[in-house]
């Protein structure tokens, strides 16, 4: 309950519209990066999320 209360306080301090816009801006940034270097898993833009971006991993790239 403490963690929920803490996070809700942060959301209210930032403002819902500001928080939404920040997520949208970061989502666009990550998607553009993903499109530039890899391929996005989701093809249809109407199904893209502003909080989660999935990128296809190619075997020639090794991430540790």
N, CA, C and O of each residue as an XYZ file, in Angstrom:
256
protein
N       0.832     -1.191      0.000
C       0.000      0.000      0.000
C       0.876      1.254      0.000
O       0.524      2.263     -0.611
N       2.019      1.186      0.689
C       2.905      2.340      0.723
C       3.403      2.684     -0.681
O       3.436      3.853     -1.064
N       3.791      1.655     -1.449
C       4.308      1.879     -2.805
C       3.229      2.489     -3.702
O       3.518      3.393     -4.486
N       2.011      2.012     -3.595
C       0.910      2.553     -4.380
C       0.659      4.017     -4.013
O       0.503      4.862     -4.895
N       0.619      4.310     -2.735
C       0.410      5.676     -2.269
C       1.526      6.592     -2.769
O       1.268      7.711     -3.213
N       2.752      6.112     -2.694
C       3.914      6.888     -3.144
C       3.802      7.198     -4.636
O       4.009      8.335     -5.060
N       3.474      6.178     -5.423
C       3.400      6.357     -6.874
C       2.235      7.261     -7.269
O       2.375      8.093     -8.164
N       1.099      7.106     -6.615
C      -0.039      7.974     -6.904
C       0.283      9.432     -6.579
O      -0.141     10.339     -7.295
N       1.017      9.651     -5.520
C       1.438     11.017     -5.163
C       2.332     11.608     -6.249
O       2.198     12.779     -6.604
N       3.247     10.788     -6.777
C       4.121     11.250     -7.864
C       3.309     11.587     -9.118
O       3.586     12.576     -9.795
N       2.314     10.763     -9.419
C       1.469     11.011    -10.584
C       0.708     12.321    -10.420
O       0.647     13.127    -11.348
N       0.138     12.530     -9.260
C      -0.618     13.759     -9.013
C       0.280     14.982     -9.025
O      -0.122     16.041     -9.507
N       1.489     14.850     -8.499
C       2.433     15.975     -8.514
C       2.815     16.356     -9.943
O       2.913     17.538    -10.270
N       3.026     15.362    -10.779
C       3.407     15.617    -12.170
C       2.220     16.122    -12.990
O       2.381     16.945    -13.891
N       1.048     15.628    -12.673
C      -0.147     15.958    -13.440
C      -0.407     14.874    -14.476
O       0.513     14.419    -15.156
N      -1.659     14.466    -14.590
C      -1.998     13.371    -15.488
C      -1.664     13.693    -16.939
O      -1.130     12.840    -17.649
N      -1.965     14.892    -17.387
C      -1.693     15.256    -18.781
C      -0.190     15.283    -19.052
O       0.261     14.814    -20.097
N       0.584     15.830    -18.118
C       2.039     15.850    -18.278
C       2.613     14.439    -18.308
O       3.514     14.141    -19.092
N       2.087     13.583    -17.455
C       2.566     12.197    -17.418
C       2.244     11.473    -18.722
O       3.084     10.753    -19.262
N       1.027     11.664    -19.224
C       0.635     11.044    -20.487
C       1.540     11.539    -21.618
O       2.030     10.742    -22.418
N       1.760     12.852    -21.681
C       2.601     13.421    -22.734
C       4.041     12.921    -22.637
O       4.683     12.696    -23.663
N       4.551     12.745    -21.434
C       5.917     12.233    -21.254
C       6.009     10.794    -21.767
O       6.976     10.441    -22.443
N       5.029      9.975    -21.459
C       5.002      8.590    -21.949
C       4.899      8.570    -23.477
O       5.572      7.773    -24.132
N       4.074      9.430    -24.039
C       3.905      9.488    -25.487
C       5.210      9.914    -26.168
O       5.604      9.322    -27.172
N       5.869     10.919    -25.636
C       7.139     11.393    -26.197
C       8.208     10.300    -26.141
O       8.923     10.079    -27.118
N       8.314      9.629    -25.018
C       9.308      8.567    -24.878
C       8.973      7.384    -25.779
O       9.876      6.769    -26.348
N       7.699      7.057    -25.917
C       7.279      5.956    -26.791
C       7.679      6.250    -28.235
O       8.181      5.368    -28.930
N       7.461      7.479    -28.687
C       7.848      7.857    -30.051
C       9.359      7.758    -30.237
O       9.833      7.284    -31.270
N      10.098      8.198    -29.251
C      11.566      8.144    -29.317
C      12.045      6.696    -29.441
O      12.880      6.383    -30.290
N      11.515      5.822    -28.596
C      11.929      4.417    -28.604
C      11.503      3.731    -29.899
O      12.263      2.943    -30.461
N      10.299      4.023    -30.375
C       9.844      3.427    -31.635
C      10.735      3.843    -32.805
O      11.106      3.016    -33.637
N      11.070      5.124    -32.859
C      11.947      5.593    -33.938
C      13.306      4.918    -33.878
O      13.864      4.550    -34.912
N      13.842      4.753    -32.678
C      15.115      4.046    -32.506
C      14.979      2.598    -32.962
O      15.847      2.084    -33.667
N      13.902      1.946    -32.564
C      13.667      0.559    -32.939
C      13.523      0.383    -34.444
O      14.037     -0.579    -35.014
N      12.823      1.314    -35.088
C      12.648      1.244    -36.540
C      13.974      1.476    -37.266
O      14.227      0.888    -38.318
N      14.806      2.330    -36.698
C      16.084      2.659    -37.336
C      17.064      1.486    -37.308
O      17.748      1.224    -38.297
N      17.131      0.782    -36.177
C      18.150     -0.246    -36.002
C      17.624     -1.684    -36.090
O      18.393     -2.610    -36.346
N      16.337     -1.869    -35.882
C      15.754     -3.201    -35.846
C      14.428     -3.191    -36.581
O      14.278     -2.520    -37.602
N      13.480     -3.928    -36.064
C      12.130     -3.978    -36.617
C      11.162     -4.088    -35.447
O      11.367     -4.883    -34.530
N      10.118     -3.291    -35.487
C       9.115     -3.372    -34.431
C       8.301     -4.647    -34.611
O       7.986     -5.045    -35.732
N       7.968     -5.274    -33.501
C       7.177     -6.504    -33.531
C       5.757     -6.212    -34.001
O       5.191     -6.977    -34.782
N       5.189     -5.123    -33.536
C       3.817     -4.744    -33.891
C       3.858     -3.934    -35.190
O       4.542     -2.914    -35.273
N       3.130     -4.390    -36.183
C       3.119     -3.725    -37.486
C       2.039     -2.646    -37.596
O       2.282     -1.579    -38.159
N       0.871     -2.920    -37.069
C      -0.247     -1.990    -37.169
C      -0.143     -0.947    -36.054
O      -0.183     -1.288    -34.872
N      -0.011      0.316    -36.435
C       0.224      1.381    -35.452
C      -0.907      1.547    -34.448
O      -0.683      2.070    -33.357
N      -2.111      1.115    -34.791
C      -3.220      1.276    -33.841
C      -3.058      0.364    -32.623
O      -3.729      0.564    -31.611
N      -2.171     -0.637    -32.712
C      -1.950     -1.552    -31.595
C      -0.703     -1.201    -30.785
O      -0.367     -1.924    -29.846
N      -0.011     -0.116    -31.121
C       1.189      0.269    -30.381
C       0.813      0.793    -29.001
O      -0.224      1.433    -28.825
N       1.663      0.515    -28.040
C       1.452      0.954    -26.666
C       2.386      2.120    -26.365
O       3.494      2.188    -26.897
N       1.939      3.033    -25.515
C       2.800      4.140    -25.089
C       3.661      3.775    -23.889
O       4.484      4.579    -23.450
N       3.482      2.587    -23.361
C       4.277      2.182    -22.198
C       5.153      0.967    -22.457
O       6.006      0.630    -21.636
N       4.948      0.300    -23.605
C       5.728     -0.895    -23.916
C       5.976     -0.950    -25.413
O       5.040     -0.846    -26.206
N       7.244     -1.115    -25.805
C       7.600     -1.263    -27.211
C       8.327     -2.586    -27.375
O       9.300     -2.860    -26.672
N       7.852     -3.404    -28.305
C       8.490     -4.696    -28.553
C       9.262     -4.621    -29.864
O       8.756     -4.132    -30.874
N      10.496     -5.115    -29.827
C      11.397     -5.064    -30.972
C      11.853     -6.476    -31.274
O      12.192     -7.239    -30.369
N      11.860     -6.824    -32.569
C      12.341     -8.146    -32.968
C      13.854     -8.199    -32.800
O      14.569     -7.273    -33.183
N      14.322     -9.279    -32.230
C      15.754     -9.490    -32.021
C      16.279    -10.369    -33.149
O      15.699    -11.406    -33.472
N      17.363     -9.943    -33.727
C      17.991    -10.730    -34.780
C      19.167    -11.479    -34.198
O      19.858    -10.970    -33.315
N      19.397    -12.670    -34.678
C      20.450    -13.534    -34.128
C      21.850    -12.957    -34.311
O      22.750    -13.284    -33.538
N      22.053    -12.108    -35.315
C      23.396    -11.578    -35.523
C      23.796    -10.577    -34.441
O      24.979    -10.260    -34.310
N      22.836    -10.072    -33.663
C      23.127     -9.158    -32.572
C      23.104     -9.945    -31.263
O      22.165    -10.695    -30.999
N      24.123     -9.773    -30.462
C      24.173    -10.470    -29.173
C      24.060     -9.455    -28.047
O      24.855     -8.520    -27.953
N      23.083     -9.648    -27.216
C      22.884     -8.772    -26.064
C      23.094     -9.591    -24.801
O      22.487    -10.646    -24.619
N      23.934     -9.107    -23.963
C      24.208     -9.807    -22.706
C      23.812     -8.946    -21.549
O      23.961     -9.352    -20.397
